[in-house]
Amino acid sequence: MATIRKRKRRYNVQIRKKEHPSVTKTFTSLTTARKWATGIESDMERHLHVNVPDHTTVGQLLDRYEKEVLPAHRGGHVERYRLNHLRKHFKFLPASQTTPMAVATYRDIRLTLVTPPTLKRELNLLSRVFNLAIKEWGMALSNPVPNVSLANVYRERDRRLEGGEERKLLDYAGAQLRLSIIIAIETAMRRGEILGIKKSHIDFRTRTLLIPDTKTDRPRSIPLSSRAIKVLREQIRASQGYPGGVVSLHETPLLSYSPRGLSGAFLKLCRRVGIEDLHFHDLRHEATSRFFEKGLNPVEVATITGHKDTKMLMRYTHLRAEDLVGRLG
């Protein structure tokens, strides 16, 4: 049964129920206090409530997420990297005392070291952990992340290849990196999808490529341009020159990079040729924008890029005014 006591303009709620530890929380609003008490009592009746001791830290929540949830996620190594950064700041902070102000402090510190998109991904992960703790782990917490503003710091990237940059990259790239760049520009495939290409996925007769493992867990087939077909044939011929190449080529990815290895090699190439502020993922933006400039409609482009909805697709599209002039007449 819940007991509510008023103390100096605040309302202290105490809930005591058989077979459950005592739960207390303080509110500034009586209405909010009553709603919270009703919700906790309902959870206790359904055996969903787990009291969060004062010593439970955010670090412990992050550890549980890594142990129980992360193994089932594709690309878990990336999330683990973000978890490590969150731990450095929140590890010893009690989960029940993690306020929007604490998260805002983390935001301000990280923005001196990383870009706004990177920060947003880290905060999305923190929010996901809190939501899991509340909804599935039965913990009486509140998620502080939605109350932290990113409106003034977050800007979507609109970087596209500028005059001569594509030629510079291709002139100085090694064979595998050159193939990766061309395929990214011609198909808008994600980094992981490119690294998973095998000969068995390519149908040269229909000029299509099967992508069995995607970010959305929905396999898709995409059309291949003449340029993409040409570089894929070249890579296959080169691979057949290695011992056992003909036998294993169907089952072995054409590229030997790891995801971070590909991004690192691309960054080194950009530095070598004097190109600034260009990421490998920007090539996906470039390709998507080129599809629209060629006259493809959103449904056609989404079929190639694998975007689930038009809103997400538009984030990857940056049409240049000068390229649209000729279509206005």
Sequence and secondary structure as in RCSB ss.txt:
>XXXX:A:sequence
MATIRKRKRRYNVQIRKKEHPSVTKTFTSLTTARKWATGIESDMERHLHVNVPDHTTVGQLLDRYEKEVLPAHRG
GHVERYRLNHLRKHFKFLPASQTTPMAVATYRDIRLTLVTPPTLKRELNLLSRVFNLAIKEWGMALSNPVPNVSL
ANVYRERDRRLEGGEERKLLDYAGAQLRLSIIIAIETAMRRGEILGIKKSHIDFRTRTLLIPDTKTDRPRSIPLS
SRAIKVLREQIRASQGYPGGVVSLHETPLLSYSPRGLSGAFLKLCRRVGIEDLHFHDLRHEATSRFFEKGLNPVE
VATITGHKDTKMLMRYTHLRAEDLVGRLG
>XXXX:A:secstr
 EEEEEETTEEEEEE  TTS  EEEEES HHHHHHHHHHHHHHHHTT  B   TT BHHHHHHHHHHHTGGGSTT
HHHHHHHHHHHHHHHTTSBGGG  HHHHHHHHHHHTTTS HHHHHHHHHHHHHHHHHHHHTS B     GGGS  
TTT         TTHHHHHHHH  HHHHHHHHHHHHH   HHHHHT BGGGEETTTTEEEE S TTS  EEEE  
HHHHHHHHHHHHHHTTSTTHHHHTTTSBS    HHHHHHHHHHHHHHHT  S  TTHHHHHHHHHHHHTT  HHH
HHHHH  SSHHHHHHT    HHHHHHHH 
